[in-house]
């Protein structure tokens, strides 16, 4: 296992998205006491978020789930890349109770945790559909493109409980 060195250890990181050329996007929150010097360059791209958790890029749009603000925001990815300062997260794509990590299918549908026990999809226009509402504690979601299915972690709510991977077909 390899770790990126010289990143700020005070940042609590959750979401991760891999770009071409060895560049990564990471969502983070928490107190930042000053980044340590080193070879890794960190640059804030979007500000104005309470607790950014999930990140995904669909076409030229960056989507970020802002868990504490109960929303998913969208940002013009190309404009954010060339901006001299971080852009403000002001365009709410969808309102959702406590969204989590994000995944996207090739058609642009987004998937995330919704509420305490649900998993939802969001159309390109931000319209929600509840896929399941009976999970103990939904966490990460992933799209299995080859098998046309959505996979979610259903973490046990009890200390001695069993966690599961839940699977649903998607188009």
C-alpha positions in Angstrom: 0.0 0.0 0.0 1.3 3.5 -0.9 0.3 6.7 0.9 0.5 10.2 -0.5 3.1 11.9 1.6 3.1 15.4 2.9 -0.7 15.9 2.8 -2.2 17.8 5.7 -2.9 15.3 8.5 -5.5 17.6 10.2 -7.9 17.2 7.2 -10.4 14.5 7.8 -10.7 12.9 4.3 -13.7 10.9 3.1 -14.5 11.1 -0.6 -11.9 10.2 -3.3 -12.0 10.6 -7.0 -9.1 9.6 -9.3 -8.3 11.9 -12.3 -6.0 11.1 -15.2 -2.3 11.8 -14.8 -2.0 10.8 -11.1 -4.1 13.6 -9.7 -6.7 13.0 -7.0 -9.7 14.9 -5.7 -10.4 14.4 -2.1 -13.2 15.8 0.1 -12.2 16.9 3.5 -13.5 18.7 6.6 -12.1 19.7 10.0 -9.6 22.1 11.4 -6.6 22.9 9.2 -3.5 24.1 11.1 -1.3 24.8 8.1 -0.2 22.3 5.5 3.3 20.7 6.0 5.9 21.5 3.3 6.6 18.8 0.8 6.3 17.4 -2.7 2.5 17.0 -2.6 0.5 20.1 -3.7 -2.9 20.5 -2.2 -5.2 23.1 -3.7 -8.7 23.9 -2.5 -11.1 23.9 -5.5 -14.5 24.5 -3.9 -15.4 26.4 -0.7 -18.7 27.0 1.1 -19.3 23.5 2.2 -20.3 22.3 5.7 -19.1 18.7 5.5 -18.2 17.5 2.0 -18.3 13.8 1.9 -18.8 12.3 -1.6 -17.3 13.6 -4.9 -17.8 12.4 -8.4 -17.3 14.0 -11.9 -19.9 13.3 -14.6 -19.0 14.8 -18.0 -17.7 18.3 -17.0 -19.7 18.6 -13.7 -18.2 18.0 -10.3 -20.8 16.8 -7.8 -20.2 17.0 -4.0 -22.4 15.7 -1.3 -22.5 18.2 1.6 -23.7 16.0 4.4 -24.2 18.6 7.1 -26.1 20.9 4.8 -28.4 18.1 3.4 -27.6 18.8 -0.2 -25.6 17.8 -3.3 -24.0 20.7 -5.1 -22.8 20.9 -8.6 -19.8 22.8 -9.9 -18.5 23.4 -13.5 -15.4 21.3 -13.3 -13.5 23.1 -16.1 -14.2 26.5 -14.7 -13.1 25.4 -11.2 -9.9 24.1 -12.6 -8.8 27.3 -14.2 -10.1 29.7 -11.5 -7.4 31.6 -9.7 -9.3 31.1 -6.4 -11.6 28.4 -5.1 -15.1 28.6 -6.4 -18.1 28.9 -4.1 -20.5 26.0 -3.8 -23.7 27.8 -4.6 -25.6 25.6 -7.1 -27.6 23.0 -5.2 -28.3 20.1 -7.5 -30.5 18.2 -5.1 -31.7 18.3 -1.5 -31.3 15.1 0.5 -31.2 14.2 4.1 -27.6 13.4 5.2 -26.1 12.3 1.8 -23.0 10.2 1.9 -20.4 9.0 -0.5 -21.3 9.4 -4.2 -21.2 7.1 -7.2 -22.4 7.7 -10.8 -23.5 5.3 -13.5 -22.4 6.0 -17.2 -25.8 7.6 -17.9 -25.1 10.3 -15.3 -27.4 9.0 -12.6 -26.0 9.7 -9.1 -26.3 7.4 -6.1 -25.8 8.1 -2.4 -27.0 7.3 1.1 -30.2 9.2 1.9 -31.4 9.6 5.5 -30.5 7.2 8.2 -31.5 4.0 6.4 -31.9 4.7 2.7 -30.1 4.6 -0.6 -31.3 6.9 -3.4 -30.6 7.6 -7.0 -30.8 11.1 -8.6 -31.6 11.7 -12.2 -29.6 14.2 -14.3 -32.2 16.8 -13.3 -31.8 16.1 -9.5 -35.0 14.1 -9.1 -34.7 11.5 -6.3 -35.8 7.9 -6.3 -35.6 5.8 -3.2 -34.0 2.5 -4.0 -34.1 1.1 -0.5 -35.1 2.4 2.9 -34.5 -0.6 5.1 -30.7 -0.6 5.7 -29.2 -0.5 9.2 -26.5 2.1 8.5 -25.8 2.7 4.8 -22.3 3.9 3.9 -20.4 3.7 0.7 -22.0 3.1 -2.7 -20.4 1.9 -6.0 -21.6 1.2 -9.5 -20.6 -2.1 -11.0 -20.9 -1.1 -14.6 -20.1 -4.5 -16.1 -22.8 -6.2 -14.2 -25.3 -3.3 -14.2 -25.8 -3.1 -10.5 -25.4 -0.8 -7.5 -23.6 -2.0 -4.5 -23.8 -0.4 -1.0 -22.2 -1.1 2.3 -24.9 -1.7 5.0 -22.9 -1.4 8.2 -24.3 -3.1 11.3 -25.8 -0.7 13.7 -25.1 -3.0 16.7 -21.5 -3.6 17.9 -21.8 -7.4 17.5 -24.0 -7.2 14.4 -23.1 -8.2 10.8 -22.4 -5.8 8.0 -23.5 -6.6 4.5 -23.0 -5.6 0.9 -26.4 -4.9 -0.6 -26.9 -5.2 -4.4 -29.6 -3.8 -6.7 -29.9 -4.0 -10.5 -29.6 -0.7 -12.4 -30.1 0.1 -16.1 
